[in-house]
């Protein structure tokens, strides 16, 4: 439960920081922000580009791994 509570606190702090920086963001409720953030985080892939870890949205790739153990693998190629 502590992990969930911390995650919720982090999301609230992030939302509040965005609103302080840009008050027009208040047109989006905190609940809308949380929903959007969770949609993205549930579909983002961690990748390494030139030895730097980052995240990427990979359309449709989130549909490939629905079984355990995973049956797919993937990689990122800088040259491509």
Backbone as CSV, one residue per row, in Angstrom:
resi,resn,N_x,N_y,N_z,CA_x,CA_y,CA_z,C_x,C_y,C_z
1,UNK,0.812,-1.195,0.000,0.000,0.000,0.000,0.859,1.264,0.000
2,UNK,2.028,1.213,0.604,2.899,2.388,0.627,3.320,2.786,-0.786
3,UNK,3.550,1.798,-1.649,3.957,2.092,-3.026,2.831,2.831,-3.745
4,UNK,1.622,2.377,-3.569,0.473,3.018,-4.205,0.283,4.430,-3.667
5,UNK,0.380,4.574,-2.380,0.226,5.895,-1.763,1.298,6.859,-2.278
6,UNK,2.532,6.388,-2.375,3.615,7.239,-2.882,3.370,7.638,-4.337
7,UNK,2.907,6.674,-5.132,2.623,6.955,-6.542,1.517,8.007,-6.661
8,UNK,0.471,7.860,-5.846,-0.613,8.836,-5.863,-0.116,10.213,-5.429
9,UNK,0.709,10.248,-4.394,1.277,11.520,-3.933,2.144,12.152,-5.018
10,UNK,2.955,11.343,-5.700,3.810,11.842,-6.783,2.979,12.444,-7.912
11,UNK,1.891,11.760,-8.278,1.047,12.273,-9.352,0.397,13.590,-8.952
12,UNK,-0.030,13.695,-7.694,-0.639,14.939,-7.231,0.387,16.078,-7.246
13,UNK,1.604,15.793,-6.792,2.657,16.814,-6.794,2.990,17.259,-8.219
14,UNK,3.038,16.298,-9.141,3.312,16.639,-10.542,2.203,17.521,-11.115
15,UNK,0.951,17.145,-10.861,-0.184,17.937,-11.345,-0.121,19.356,-10.786
16,UNK,0.107,19.465,-9.487,0.174,20.780,-8.851,1.317,21.622,-9.422
17,UNK,2.457,20.994,-9.720,3.596,21.715,-10.302,3.258,22.211,-11.707
18,UNK,2.576,21.395,-12.492,2.179,21.811,-13.841,1.248,23.017,-13.763
19,UNK,0.277,22.952,-12.859,-0.693,24.042,-12.704,-0.002,25.328,-12.245
20,UNK,0.973,25.202,-11.351,1.719,26.396,-10.918,2.475,27.014,-12.093
21,UNK,3.036,26.170,-12.936,3.792,26.642,-14.092,2.867,27.228,-15.158
22,UNK,1.726,26.564,-15.373,0.780,27.000,-16.406,-0.648,26.868,-15.883
23,UNK,-1.184,27.919,-15.273,-2.523,27.858,-14.683,-3.627,27.469,-15.668
24,UNK,-3.401,27.648,-16.960,-4.433,27.247,-17.928,-4.645,25.730,-17.928
25,UNK,-3.688,25.000,-17.348,-3.828,23.535,-17.259,-4.997,23.141,-16.358
26,UNK,-5.485,24.079,-15.558,-6.626,23.792,-14.676,-7.884,23.410,-15.450
27,UNK,-7.891,23.656,-16.764,-9.043,23.227,-17.560,-9.142,21.703,-17.569
28,UNK,-8.037,21.041,-17.199,-8.033,19.579,-17.055,-8.091,19.260,-15.568
29,UNK,-9.077,18.519,-15.157,-9.189,18.164,-13.742,-8.056,17.219,-13.353
30,UNK,-7.822,17.118,-12.068,-6.818,16.186,-11.569,-7.156,14.765,-12.001
31,UNK,-8.440,14.412,-11.967,-8.864,13.062,-12.374,-8.565,12.812,-13.845
32,UNK,-8.776,13.831,-14.690,-8.455,13.686,-16.117,-6.953,13.477,-16.312
33,UNK,-6.163,14.230,-15.554,-4.709,14.104,-15.622,-4.263,12.697,-15.223
34,UNK,-4.800,12.191,-14.123,-4.437,10.858,-13.654,-4.811,9.814,-14.698
35,UNK,-6.011,9.902,-15.268,-6.421,8.936,-16.293,-5.472,8.962,-17.485
36,UNK,-5.150,10.149,-17.973,-4.252,10.249,-19.124,-2.871,9.709,-18.787
37,UNK,-2.382,10.051,-17.611,-1.047,9.596,-17.213,-1.006,8.070,-17.092
38,UNK,-2.052,7.479,-16.542,-2.085,6.020,-16.413,-2.236,5.341,-17.766
39,UNK,-2.996,5.934,-18.672,-3.110,5.361,-20.024,-1.739,5.311,-20.680
40,UNK,-1.004,6.403,-20.571,0.319,6.454,-21.193,1.280,5.489,-20.505
41,UNK,1.336,5.527,-19.177,2.320,4.695,-18.471,2.054,3.207,-18.639
42,UNK,0.816,2.831,-18.929,0.525,1.409,-19.122,0.895,0.934,-20.520
43,UNK,1.264,1.871,-21.405,1.587,1.511,-22.777,2.981,1.945,-23.228
44,UNK,3.739,2.529,-22.316,5.062,3.021,-22.670,6.092,1.890,-22.563
45,UNK,7.105,1.970,-23.393,8.174,0.980,-23.386,9.474,1.657,-22.982
46,UNK,10.226,1.017,-22.111,11.557,1.503,-21.775,12.527,1.069,-22.856
47,UNK,13.304,2.016,-23.364,14.295,1.707,-24.400,15.605,2.413,-24.062
48,UNK,16.659,1.996,-24.717,17.969,2.610,-24.547,18.424,3.117,-25.914
49,UNK,18.638,4.436,-25.997,19.093,5.057,-27.244,20.452,5.683,-26.971
50,UNK,21.448,5.204,-27.683,22.820,5.673,-27.501,23.218,5.670,-26.026
51,UNK,23.000,4.559,-25.369,23.326,4.312,-23.969,22.546,5.209,-22.989
52,UNK,21.465,5.815,-23.440,20.625,6.624,-22.569,19.263,5.962,-22.443
53,UNK,18.873,5.641,-21.195,17.566,5.039,-20.972,16.485,6.104,-21.098
54,UNK,15.426,5.780,-21.827,14.301,6.697,-22.006,13.030,5.876,-22.200
55,UNK,11.939,6.528,-22.430,10.667,5.853,-22.672,10.175,6.210,-24.063
56,UNK,9.378,5.325,-24.650,8.839,5.575,-25.979,7.436,4.996,-26.081
57,UNK,6.606,5.700,-26.817,5.295,5.176,-27.162,5.480,4.399,-28.463
58,UNK,5.035,3.161,-28.471,5.190,2.308,-29.647,3.795,1.810,-30.026
59,UNK,3.140,2.508,-30.966,1.758,2.141,-31.314,1.613,0.663,-31.647
60,UNK,0.609,0.060,-31.071,0.225,-1.342,-31.256,1.147,-2.349,-30.578
61,UNK,2.341,-1.952,-30.191,3.261,-2.902,-29.570,2.745,-3.387,-28.221
62,UNK,1.950,-2.573,-27.536,1.431,-3.001,-26.239,0.467,-4.177,-26.386
63,UNK,0.056,-4.499,-27.600,-0.840,-5.640,-27.814,-0.074,-6.952,-28.009
64,UNK,1.242,-6.905,-28.093,2.014,-8.098,-28.433,2.265,-9.033,-27.256
65,UNK,2.371,-8.530,-26.058,2.722,-9.364,-24.900,1.551,-9.502,-23.940
66,UNK,0.718,-10.480,-24.164,-0.390,-10.713,-23.250,-0.289,-12.070,-22.563
67,UNK,0.810,-12.750,-22.755,1.000,-14.060,-22.139,2.322,-14.082,-21.376
68,UNK,2.326,-14.803,-20.279,3.570,-15.026,-19.544,3.952,-16.478,-19.686
69,UNK,5.192,-16.821,-19.930,6.299,-15.900,-20.160,6.110,-15.166,-21.486
70,UNK,6.776,-14.017,-21.620,6.607,-13.228,-22.839,7.030,-14.023,-24.058
71,UNK,6.334,-13.792,-25.138,6.582,-14.543,-26.365,7.150,-13.660,-27.477
72,UNK,7.436,-12.432,-27.149,8.002,-11.517,-28.141,9.235,-10.842,-27.572
73,UNK,10.069,-10.354,-28.435,11.206,-9.541,-28.018,11.373,-8.435,-29.053
74,UNK,12.037,-7.362,-28.663,12.200,-6.233,-29.559,13.438,-5.463,-29.174
75,UNK,13.878,-4.576,-30.053,15.057,-3.754,-29.802,14.942,-2.470,-30.613
76,UNK,15.789,-1.527,-30.312,15.848,-0.251,-31.017,17.184,-0.178,-31.747
77,UNK,17.159,0.224,-32.993,18.385,0.333,-33.800,18.578,1.785,-34.202
78,UNK,19.627,2.432,-33.695,19.887,3.843,-34.011,20.051,4.082,-35.515
79,UNK,20.654,3.138,-36.215,20.912,3.316,-37.635,19.616,3.336,-38.456
80,UNK,18.604,2.671,-37.979,17.325,2.610,-38.724,16.536,3.858,-38.493
